[in-house]
Amino acid sequence: MRSVKLIVFGASGGCGTHLVRQAAARGHQVTAIVRPTTAYAAPDGVSLVRGDVLDAAFVSTAVSGHEAVASCLGIRYRYLWGKRQSPDDFISTATENIVSAMNATGARRISVISAAGVAESRPAANLVIRLLIATSNVGVAYTDLARVEEILRHSGLDWQAVRPTTLSSRRGTGSARLTTSFPATASIARSDVAAFMLAELERPAFTARTPIITG
């Protein structure tokens, strides 16, 4: 397996921490991007860079020299119906910056975390998720993720938007299963989402653009 120069945005998040750790363990050259104020210690051998993903100049500088990008960014909120800690277009604006930086620097492959139920996969979502989309911060995030996928479709890059079912902090199995449905009982460990993303980035070509995955 060839070592990849990989940059991970959202490296301190639930999926991002696993992805950084797994990629480093497999011998890839990893750069972890986190916010300036985030308490985060990078694994041995990982380059840690702090900055604002909404700053296009910072993102361009950070992406330079990398072959592949992974984005584990998400809209931050403490409660489903509470005040959001990120702009409503946080992920899509950051993605625009990342795509622009990739096109300027020559990086070609990008994998991002989306969600089952985003865009045309909405009919696959269960009633609970549909209710949350209609009434809570989940809907704001899903709307922004739909914008992210549209940006990627027109980016000219080799891209993948991974759509996991409900994220779980349980111990992972090291693998994920492709699915076309999202029942209320469906969930997947964050470490397994990371493992799926990394395995796809290690392939010469993505197996699908918008795969729905579950545990």
BELMO-V792876 format. One record per residue. N is the residue number from 1. RES is the residue in one small letter. PHI is phi in radians with two decimals (999 if undefined). D_CENTER is the distance of its C-alpha to the mean C-alpha in Angstrom with 1 decimal. Layout:
BEGIN
<<N;RES;PHI;D_CENTER> <N;RES;PHI;D_CENTER>>
END
This chain:
BEGIN
<<1;m;999;22.8> <2;r;-1.38;22.3> <3;s;-1.22;20.5> <4;v;-1.94;17.5> <5;k;-1.48;17.0> <6;l;-1.99;13.3> <7;i;-1.95;11.7> <8;v;-2.05;8.7> <9;f;-1.57;7.8> <10;g;1.30;7.6> <11;a;-1.20;9.5> <12;s;-1.65;11.7> <13;g;-1.39;9.7> <14;g;-1.02;10.2> <15;c;-1.51;7.7> <16;g;-1.07;7.6> <17;t;-1.08;11.4> <18;h;-1.17;11.7> <19;l;-1.11;9.8> <20;v;-1.05;11.9> <21;r;-1.11;14.9> <22;q;-1.17;14.7> <23;a;-1.13;14.3> <24;a;-1.12;17.2> <25;a;-1.13;19.2> <26;r;-1.62;19.1> <27;g;1.55;20.5> <28;h;-1.40;17.9> <29;q;-1.55;18.3> <30;v;-1.97;15.3> <31;t;-2.00;14.8> <32;a;-1.80;13.0> <33;i;-1.85;12.5> <34;v;-2.38;13.4> <35;r;-1.17;15.6> <36;p;-1.03;19.3> <37;t;-1.70;20.3> <38;t;-1.35;17.9> <39;a;-1.39;19.7> <40;y;-2.67;17.9> <41;a;-1.98;19.6> <42;a;-1.28;18.0> <43;p;-1.07;19.2> <44;d;-0.98;22.2> <45;g;1.52;21.7> <46;v;-1.70;18.4> <47;s;-1.43;18.8> <48;l;-1.84;17.8> <49;v;-2.23;17.5> <50;r;-1.88;17.6> <51;g;3.09;17.3> <52;d;-1.78;16.3> <53;v;-1.21;13.4> <54;l;-1.49;15.7> <55;d;-1.68;18.3> <56;a;-1.04;18.2> <57;a;-1.14;20.7> <58;f;-1.09;18.8> <59;v;-1.07;15.7> <60;s;-1.06;18.1> <61;t;-1.13;19.9> <62;a;-1.16;16.9> <63;v;-1.25;15.6> <64;s;-0.93;19.2> <65;g;1.61;20.1> <66;h;-1.82;16.9> <67;e;-1.64;16.5> <68;a;-2.43;12.8> <69;v;-2.23;9.6> <70;a;-2.15;6.2> <71;s;-2.04;3.8> <72;c;-1.96;2.9> <73;l;-1.29;5.4> <74;g;-2.65;7.6> <75;i;-1.25;11.3> <76;r;-1.64;13.5> <77;y;-2.72;16.6> <78;r;-1.46;18.9> <79;y;-2.26;20.4> <80;l;-1.00;19.7> <81;w;-1.97;22.6> <82;g;-1.61;22.7> <83;k;-1.17;22.2> <84;r;-1.37;18.8> <85;q;-1.73;18.0> <86;s;-2.30;15.9> <87;p;-1.06;17.1> <88;d;-1.15;16.5> <89;d;-1.92;15.0> <90;f;-1.01;12.8> <91;i;-1.20;9.4> <92;s;-1.19;11.6> <93;t;-1.13;13.8> <94;a;-1.07;11.4> <95;t;-1.15;10.1> <96;e;-1.02;13.9> <97;n;-1.13;14.6> <98;i;-1.15;12.2> <99;v;-1.07;13.7> <100;s;-1.06;17.1> <101;a;-1.14;16.8> <102;m;-1.14;15.9> <103;n;-1.16;18.8> <104;a;-1.42;21.0> <105;t;-1.85;20.5> <106;g;1.73;20.2> <107;a;-1.20;16.7> <108;r;-2.02;16.1> <109;r;-1.97;13.1> <110;i;-2.48;9.4> <111;s;-2.12;6.6> <112;v;-2.20;3.5> <113;i;-1.56;2.9> <114;s;-1.91;6.4> <115;a;-2.83;9.4> <116;a;-1.09;12.8> <117;g;1.82;15.3> <118;v;-1.42;13.6> <119;a;0.97;16.1> <120;e;-1.25;18.5> <121;s;-1.51;17.2> <122;r;-0.94;18.7> <123;p;-1.04;21.9> <124;a;-1.34;20.3> <125;a;-1.28;19.4> <126;n;-1.37;22.0> <127;l;-1.08;24.4> <128;v;-1.10;22.8> <129;i;-1.11;19.4> <130;r;-1.08;21.3> <131;l;-1.14;23.4> <132;l;-1.15;20.5> <133;i;-1.06;19.1> <134;a;-1.34;22.6> <135;t;-2.17;23.5> <136;s;-2.29;20.7> <137;n;-1.09;17.7> <138;v;-1.02;15.7> <139;g;-1.11;17.2> <140;v;-1.10;16.3> <141;a;-1.13;12.6> <142;y;-1.13;13.0> <143;t;-1.10;15.1> <144;d;-1.21;12.7> <145;l;-1.14;10.0> <146;a;-1.10;13.0> <147;r;-1.12;13.8> <148;v;-1.02;10.4> <149;e;-1.10;11.3> <150;e;-1.18;14.8> <151;i;-1.06;14.1> <152;l;-1.16;12.6> <153;r;-1.05;15.6> <154;h;-1.85;17.9> <155;s;-1.47;16.4> <156;g;1.38;18.5> <157;l;-1.69;15.8> <158;d;-1.53;14.9> <159;w;-2.24;11.6> <160;q;-2.54;9.6> <161;a;-2.00;7.6> <162;v;-1.43;7.4> <163;r;-1.95;9.3> <164;p;-1.34;10.2> <165;t;-1.30;13.4> <166;t;-0.95;14.1> <167;l;-1.35;12.4> <168;s;-2.27;15.1> <169;s;-1.67;16.1> <170;r;-1.17;18.7> <171;r;-1.10;19.4> <172;g;-1.43;17.4> <173;t;-1.81;19.3> <174;g;1.59;17.5> <175;s;-2.55;16.9> <176;a;-2.37;15.4> <177;r;-1.97;17.5> <178;l;-1.27;17.0> <179;t;-2.57;18.5> <180;t;-2.09;19.6> <181;s;-2.25;20.3> <182;f;-2.43;18.9> <183;p;-1.22;21.9> <184;a;-1.08;22.1> <185;t;-1.50;22.3> <186;a;-1.34;19.1> <187;s;-2.74;16.5> <188;i;-2.60;14.4> <189;a;-1.16;14.1> <190;r;-1.03;10.9> <191;s;-1.13;12.4> <192;d;-1.32;12.8> <193;v;-1.10;9.2> <194;a;-1.07;8.8> <195;a;-1.10;12.1> <196;f;-1.13;11.3> <197;m;-1.04;8.5> <198;l;-1.15;11.1> <199;a;-1.06;14.0> <200;e;-1.20;12.8> <201;l;-1.20;12.4> <202;e;-1.38;15.8> <203;r;-1.29;17.4> <204;p;-1.18;19.3> <205;a;-2.59;17.7> <206;f;-1.15;14.9> <207;t;-1.36;16.7> <208;a;-2.80;15.3> <209;r;-1.33;13.4> <210;t;-2.30;12.1> <211;p;-1.26;12.9> <212;i;-1.54;13.3> <213;i;-2.18;13.3> <214;t;-2.53;15.3> <215;g;-1.53;17.2>>
END
